[in-house]
Amino acid sequence: MRSRPGHSGDLLDVDQHPNQDRYPGQQILVVRIGEYVYVVPFVDSDEGRFLKTIIPSRKATREHLGGHHGERETR
């Protein structure tokens, strides 16, 4: 399921949603697209995998790529 490192669209991680009380059974795909990381909440069912949305994440970008990729400089 993982693509080659360094290429656009890399799957970096799959983890449980951090708020299982509110989103029971939901997991999160962590995906690199270009120089930014996005989180994609999803649920698995008998019919397949249902992707809820895609969210750009500064926190995940810092954690997985380091530095400040894609962030604007503040003065």
Secondary structure, 3 states (H helix, E strand, C coil): CCCCCCCCCEEEEEEECCCCCCCCCCEEEEEEECCEEEEEEEEEECCEEEECCCEECHHHHHHHHCCCCCCCCCC
